[in-house]
Amino acid sequence: MKSRYRERVNMACLDGTSPFDFPDVPVMDGINHPNDISHPERQAGVLRFERAAGF
């Protein structure tokens, strides 16, 4: 059975991992937590990272 809930992890909190390790990172609104409201949290945007040449 597939869960309707998604697991989320703050990648900045894991040793050796950064949000910049991923090309696209969803950014939530940071105000409405799904446990506090009757609907899913809202995605405010997407953080996109493109590594500069030579790095």
Steps between C-alpha positions, in 0.01 A plus 500: 500500500636839404496770766338833419763671714842600372807492716709815499853553619690824540807411296702781658481311831669183372879478525665506161182602318387836370190621317745591223567128442165484319403679177145582620382537860135577580461793741196497727333817623654461848183622670235231468603164641281210381442388861356843586263543207244280331670502161850421370775756537548735210801500275629857469745425222800298388866562579702425188876462510729486201868457579727757336765382255822394672339387829 
